[in-house]
Amino acid sequence: MPITAEDPAVVDAVVELFKALSNPTRVAIINRLAQSPSDVNSLVEFLGDTSQPLVSHHLKILREAHLVDMTRDGKSNQYSLVDTHVASIFFDALNHMKEHNHDCKH
């Protein structure tokens, strides 16, 4: 049976995905990981003013939303996007807002 948008479990999963992406720090992490995998220290450096525990917290949320994977690399963890769909969602939303930003006169 095909999954449809009317399937409550699918709708709930989509809502959770957008909740995970509804934070500027998490969006910045997705943006960085779309370029290449990274460890938490590199993400802290990239974000600038965000503490390591807070970055780890955001990574946990992104992992629970099935957007980010973690693999052990020696003594550190490497984080990467689960698949290319995650980058596509991010870049499609970014491009949409760039194209339509001039339309929003709120």
N, CA, C and O of each residue as an XYZ file, in Angstrom:
424
protein
N       0.845     -1.172      0.000
C       0.000      0.000      0.000
C       0.896      1.243      0.000
O       1.792      1.343      0.839
N       0.683      2.180     -0.906
C       1.522      3.375     -0.945
C       1.260      4.283      0.256
O       0.148      4.345      0.781
N       2.298      4.975      0.670
C       2.174      5.939      1.759
C       1.680      7.238      1.154
O       2.211      7.708      0.147
N       0.662      7.814      1.770
C       0.115      9.073      1.274
C       0.261     10.148      2.339
O       0.515      9.853      3.507
N       0.101     11.364      1.932
C       0.186     12.490      2.872
C      -0.921     12.416      3.909
O      -0.820     13.029      4.971
N      -1.980     11.667      3.608
C      -3.081     11.551      4.555
C      -2.782     10.549      5.663
O      -3.513     10.484      6.652
N      -1.729      9.776      5.511
C      -1.337      8.797      6.517
C      -0.857      9.567      7.754
O       0.146     10.276      7.677
N      -1.552      9.444      8.889
C      -1.200     10.223     10.080
C       0.250     10.030     10.531
O       0.872     10.983     11.000
N       0.795      8.830     10.402
C       2.180      8.596     10.819
C       3.149      9.371      9.930
O       4.149      9.903     10.412
N       2.854      9.433      8.641
C       3.718     10.172      7.718
C       3.613     11.662      7.998
O       4.625     12.362      8.032
N       2.409     12.146      8.195
C       2.207     13.562      8.504
C       2.944     13.920      9.789
O       3.616     14.950      9.846
N       2.829     13.087     10.820
C       3.531     13.338     12.082
C       5.044     13.377     11.874
O       5.731     14.218     12.453
N       5.558     12.474     11.053
C       7.001     12.437     10.782
C       7.455     13.704     10.056
O       8.527     14.236     10.344
N       6.653     14.179      9.128
C       6.986     15.420      8.411
C       6.980     16.599      9.382
O       7.860     17.458      9.323
N       6.005     16.640     10.261
C       5.940     17.709     11.262
C       7.198     17.676     12.134
O       7.784     18.723     12.407
N       7.611     16.501     12.568
C       8.808     16.383     13.404
C      10.061     16.807     12.644
O      10.961     17.415     13.224
N      10.125     16.494     11.361
C      11.249     16.918     10.540
C      11.336     18.439     10.515
O      12.408     19.007     10.724
N      10.207     19.096     10.260
C      10.223     20.566     10.216
C      10.476     21.177     11.590
O      11.080     22.246     11.679
N      10.031     20.527     12.659
C      10.358     21.011     14.003
C      11.867     20.974     14.218
O      12.443     21.908     14.776
N      12.502     19.895     13.774
C      13.952     19.767     13.938
C      14.689     20.844     13.158
O      15.770     21.274     13.561
N      14.115     21.279     12.051
C      14.745     22.305     11.221
C      14.309     23.728     11.602
O      14.668     24.690     10.923
N      13.547     23.857     12.675
C      12.985     25.167     13.018
C      13.872     25.991     13.949
O      13.401     26.939     14.577
N      15.131     25.640     14.040
C      16.052     26.357     14.910
C      17.249     26.830     14.091
O      17.823     26.042     13.339
N      17.639     28.096     14.218
C      18.751     28.619     13.407
C      20.068     27.858     13.581
O      20.817     27.685     12.619
N      20.350     27.407     14.799
C      21.592     26.656     15.012
C      21.550     25.334     14.278
O      22.539     24.929     13.666
N      20.414     24.656     14.331
C      20.301     23.371     13.631
C      20.360     23.562     12.125
O      20.933     22.732     11.419
N      19.778     24.641     11.622
C      19.869     24.938     10.184
C      21.328     25.179      9.807
O      21.779     24.713      8.761
N      22.068     25.897     10.640
C      23.484     26.143     10.364
C      24.273     24.837     10.372
O      25.178     24.655      9.557
N      23.939     23.932     11.281
C      24.613     22.631     11.327
C      24.324     21.851     10.051
O      25.234     21.270      9.460
N      23.071     21.834      9.624
C      22.720     21.138      8.378
C      23.478     21.755      7.210
O      24.003     21.036      6.360
N      23.537     23.059      7.166
C      24.264     23.751      6.101
C      25.729     23.312      6.086
O      26.276     23.013      5.025
N      26.359     23.274      7.251
C      27.769     22.866      7.342
C      27.945     21.410      6.938
O      28.870     21.081      6.195
N      27.069     20.536      7.419
C      27.201     19.110      7.110
C      26.866     18.803      5.654
O      27.269     17.763      5.133
N      26.141     19.690      4.997
C      25.867     19.512      3.563
C      27.159     19.672      2.761
O      27.262     19.172      1.641
N      28.146     20.371      3.336
C      29.434     20.558      2.668
C      30.325     19.331      2.850
O      30.943     18.857      1.897
N      30.387     18.820      4.081
C      31.192     17.638      4.382
C      30.931     17.201      5.820
O      30.488     18.003      6.643
N      31.203     15.932      6.123
C      31.065     15.466      7.512
C      31.976     16.273      8.439
O      32.958     16.876      8.004
N      31.627     16.268      9.718
C      32.377     17.081     10.670
C      32.267     16.470     12.059
O      31.305     15.767     12.368
N      33.267     16.748     12.890
C      33.149     16.364     14.291
C      32.569     17.540     15.075
O      32.437     18.644     14.546
N      32.232     17.300     16.315
C      31.552     18.314     17.110
C      32.443     19.545     17.326
O      31.947     20.671     17.344
N      33.756     19.332     17.491
C      34.650     20.478     17.710
C      34.689     21.389     16.490
O      34.715     22.612     16.636
N      34.692     20.819     15.297
C      34.665     21.631     14.078
C      33.349     22.390     13.964
O      33.319     23.533     13.508
N      32.263     21.746     14.381
C      30.970     22.428     14.347
C      30.937     23.584     15.347
O      30.400     24.650     15.046
N      31.507     23.377     16.528
C      31.574     24.453     17.528
C      32.359     25.624     16.953
O      31.943     26.776     17.080
N      33.489     25.334     16.325
C      34.303     26.388     15.709
C      33.532     27.093     14.597
O      33.567     28.319     14.492
N      32.837     26.318     13.769
C      32.055     26.884     12.665
C      30.960     27.807     13.188
O      30.732     28.881     12.632
N      30.278     27.389     14.259
C      29.157     28.165     14.790
C      29.625     29.394     15.572
O      28.880     30.365     15.709
N      30.833     29.352     16.074
C      31.405     30.527     16.725
C      31.002     30.737     18.163
O      31.838     30.579     19.053
N      29.762     31.084     18.432
C      29.359     31.459     19.790
C      28.454     30.430     20.459
O      27.701     30.768     21.371
N      28.522     29.177     20.011
C      27.684     28.130     20.585
C      28.571     27.133     21.312
O      29.562     26.654     20.760
N      28.213     26.821     22.553
C      29.030     25.918     23.369
C      28.958     24.481     22.846
O      28.014     24.100     22.154
N      29.969     23.704     23.191
C      30.000     22.301     22.769
C      28.792     21.521     23.293
O      28.198     20.759     22.530
N      28.401     21.679     24.571
C      27.218     20.939     25.026
C      25.948     21.308     24.247
O      25.108     20.446     23.986
N      25.809     22.572     23.882
C      24.628     22.984     23.126
C      24.668     22.427     21.700
O      23.638     22.005     21.174
N      25.835     22.422     21.080
C      25.966     21.825     19.742
C      25.618     20.345     19.817
O      24.904     19.833     18.954
N      26.112     19.655     20.834
C      25.791     18.231     21.010
C      24.295     18.020     21.184
O      23.734     17.054     20.665
N      23.660     18.907     21.903
C      22.203     18.820     22.096
C      21.475     18.961     20.751
O      20.557     18.197     20.454
N      21.888     19.933     19.951
C      21.271     20.118     18.639
C      21.531     18.917     17.732
O      20.646     18.509     16.980
N      22.721     18.353     17.795
C      23.024     17.157     17.004
C      22.132     15.983     17.423
O      21.694     15.197     16.583
N      21.873     15.877     18.708
C      20.979     14.810     19.203
C      19.586     14.968     18.601
O      18.986     13.986     18.163
N      19.073     16.185     18.575
C      17.752     16.439     17.992
C      17.748     16.079     16.509
O      16.806     15.456     16.019
N      18.797     16.471     15.801
C      18.883     16.163     14.369
C      19.023     14.662     14.124
O      18.493     14.137     13.145
N      19.729     13.983     15.003
C      19.835     12.517     14.873
C      18.485     11.860     15.137
O      18.092     10.946     14.412
N      17.776     12.309     16.158
C      16.463     11.737     16.482
C      15.458     11.979     15.366
O      14.521     11.199     15.197
N      15.642     13.054     14.602
C      14.764     13.351     13.472
C      15.214     12.628     12.198
O      14.636     12.824     11.129
N      16.247     11.793     12.321
C      16.780     11.014     11.189
C      17.303     11.913     10.068
O      17.157     11.609      8.884
N      17.914     13.027     10.473
C      18.515     13.943      9.512
C      20.035     13.827      9.502
O      20.679     14.081      8.484
N      20.603     13.441     10.647
C      22.051     13.366     10.810
C      22.427     11.990     11.353
O      21.743     11.436     12.213
N      23.532     11.452     10.830
C      24.118     10.196     11.312
C      25.396     10.492     12.067
O      26.032     11.524     11.855
N      25.769      9.577     12.949
C      27.021      9.688     13.675
C      27.799      8.389     13.494
O      27.246      7.296     13.613
N      29.077      8.526     13.206
C      29.955      7.365     13.145
C      31.170      7.635     14.019
O      31.652      8.764     14.108
N      31.651      6.588     14.657
C      32.825      6.698     15.516
C      34.062      6.753     14.638
O      34.211      5.952     13.715
N      34.956      7.704     14.927
C      36.201      7.853     14.187
C      37.331      8.004     15.203
O      37.696      9.114     15.588
N      37.874      6.868     15.627
C      38.895      6.908     16.684
C      38.277      7.359     17.981
O      37.372      6.711     18.508
N      38.766      8.478     18.502
C      38.258      9.002     19.771
C      37.143     10.014     19.592
O      36.578     10.489     20.577
N      36.815     10.351     18.353
C      35.768     11.353     18.132
C      34.634     10.764     17.299
O      34.749      9.678     16.731
N      33.554     11.506     17.245
C      32.396     11.129     16.435
C      32.335     12.035     15.217
O      32.533     13.246     15.319
N      32.063     11.446     14.079
C      31.874     12.205     12.850
C      30.376     12.277     12.576
O      29.666     11.275     12.656
N      29.919     13.456     12.258
C      28.516     13.667     11.943
C      28.389     13.964     10.459
O      29.213     14.667      9.874
N      27.339     13.416      9.866
C      27.068     13.642      8.446
C      25.563     13.603      8.234
O      24.815     13.122      9.086
N      25.129     14.112      7.091
C      23.714     14.037      6.754
C      23.364     12.592      6.440
O      24.186     11.851      5.900
N      22.148     12.195      6.779
C      21.712     10.818      6.568
C      21.765     10.450      5.092
O      22.208      9.361      4.727
N      21.307     11.375      4.246
C      21.336     11.127      2.804
C      21.202     12.454      2.062
O      21.090     13.514      2.678
N      21.215     12.383      0.756
C      21.156     13.609     -0.047
C      19.799     14.297      0.038
O      19.687     15.481     -0.281
N      18.766     13.573      0.462
C      17.454     14.204      0.612
C      17.499     15.339      1.624
O      16.838     16.362      1.446
N      18.278     15.158      2.687
C      18.360     16.181      3.731
C      18.945     17.469      3.152
O      18.415     18.556      3.384
N      20.025     17.344      2.408
C      20.616     18.527      1.767
C      19.635     19.141      0.780
O      19.535     20.364      0.684
N      18.913     18.304      0.048
C      17.934     18.816     -0.917
C      16.830     19.608     -0.230
O      16.435     20.671     -0.709
N      16.337     19.099      0.881
C      15.300     19.814      1.640
C      15.835     21.183      2.054
O      15.163     22.201      1.894
N      17.046     21.188      2.586
C      17.644     22.440      3.049
C      17.853     23.413      1.892
O      17.431     24.567      1.968
N      18.500     22.956      0.825
C      18.812     23.859     -0.281
C      17.560     24.287     -1.046
O      17.497     25.411     -1.546
N      16.567     23.405     -1.142
C      15.308     23.801     -1.776
C      14.631     24.913     -0.974
O      14.134     25.882     -1.548
N      14.614     24.773      0.341
C      14.011     25.811      1.189
C      14.804     27.114      1.095
O      14.221     28.194      1.007
N      16.120     27.010      1.114
C      16.971     28.196      1.008
C      16.743     28.909     -0.317
O      16.573     30.128     -0.345
N      16.737     28.168     -1.404
C      16.512     28.766     -2.720
C      15.113     29.351     -2.840
O      14.930     30.412     -3.437
N      14.135     28.671     -2.282
C      12.768     29.184     -2.303
C      12.707     30.552     -1.630
O      12.107     31.488     -2.158
N      13.335     30.657     -0.457
C      13.288     31.926      0.273
C      14.074     33.018     -0.452
O      13.673     34.182     -0.429
N      15.174     32.661     -1.087
C      15.934     33.656     -1.858
C      15.102     34.171     -3.029
O      15.094     35.368     -3.315
N      14.403     33.261     -3.702
C      13.595     33.641     -4.866
C      12.382     34.467     -4.481
O      11.965     35.350     -5.231
N      11.814     34.187     -3.320
C      10.551     34.827     -2.946
C      10.708     35.853     -1.823
O       9.715     36.405     -1.348
N      11.921     36.107     -1.405
C      12.148     37.070     -0.332
C      11.617     38.447     -0.700
O      11.079     39.150      0.155
N      11.761     38.836     -1.945
C      11.285     40.154     -2.375
C       9.767     40.246     -2.377
O       9.213     41.345     -2.366
N       9.082     39.086     -2.392
C       7.612     39.066     -2.400
C       7.031     39.309     -1.005
O       5.867     39.689     -0.877
N       7.821     39.097      0.019
C       7.340     39.188      1.390
C       7.543     40.595      1.929
O       8.667     40.983      2.250
N       6.491     41.339      2.028
C       6.542     42.721      2.515
C       5.857     42.838      3.873
O       5.045     43.738      4.084
N       6.179     41.942      4.784
C       5.522     41.944      6.091
C       6.169     42.898      7.036
O       5.736     43.022      8.182
